[in-house]
Amino acid sequence: MECVLREWREDDVKDLAYMMNNKNIQDNLRDGIPYPYTQQDAAAFIEKMMTRDKNKLFAFAIEAEGRLVGSISVSRMDNVHSRTGEMGYYIGQDFWNKGYGSSAARQIVQYIFDNTDIIRVFADPYAYNAASCKALEKAGFTFEGLLRKNAFKNGRFVDMKMYAVIKE
């Protein structure tokens, strides 16, 4: 299914707090996100997204079915990697397996390639997150390799998979 990428809005607070106050979502994200996740946490995140440096962080809410269903962003890397962007995203559990992740990934890559000088976008999901890997493949990302024991998550070392798409 298709979704729409849009700017974050203050009225996203309640839906974002509900979506992120979910261990199943947080187990697939990097550490540093509060759990439990409150409306105050959501308001702080949205404020940060609304005041971000729009030349370094390209961040969008994902909307479908008339509701907030997730978040996606690309962060410009620096130094010799300044023409590379790292993509991160999540879809609320109520909206899993509907194709929103791959749709959002395709859309943000197109946005990045059309509006910036970034020529490579990568994502490195945990290897155990098969749904995310599948979404990236459906969005046109190429699997580049396995990063063995690349992260320490939930008390154990985990592998990550490197995916990327290149502007031709």
ABEGO torsion letter per residue (X at the ends): XBBBBBBBBAAAAAAAAAAABBAAAAAABBBGBBOBBBAAAAAAAAAAAAABBAAABBBBBBBBGGBBAEBBBBBBBBEAAAABBBBBBBBBAAABGAGAAAAAAAAAAAAAAAABABABBBBBBBAABAAAAAAAAAAGBBBAEBBBGABBBGGBBBBBBBBBBBBX
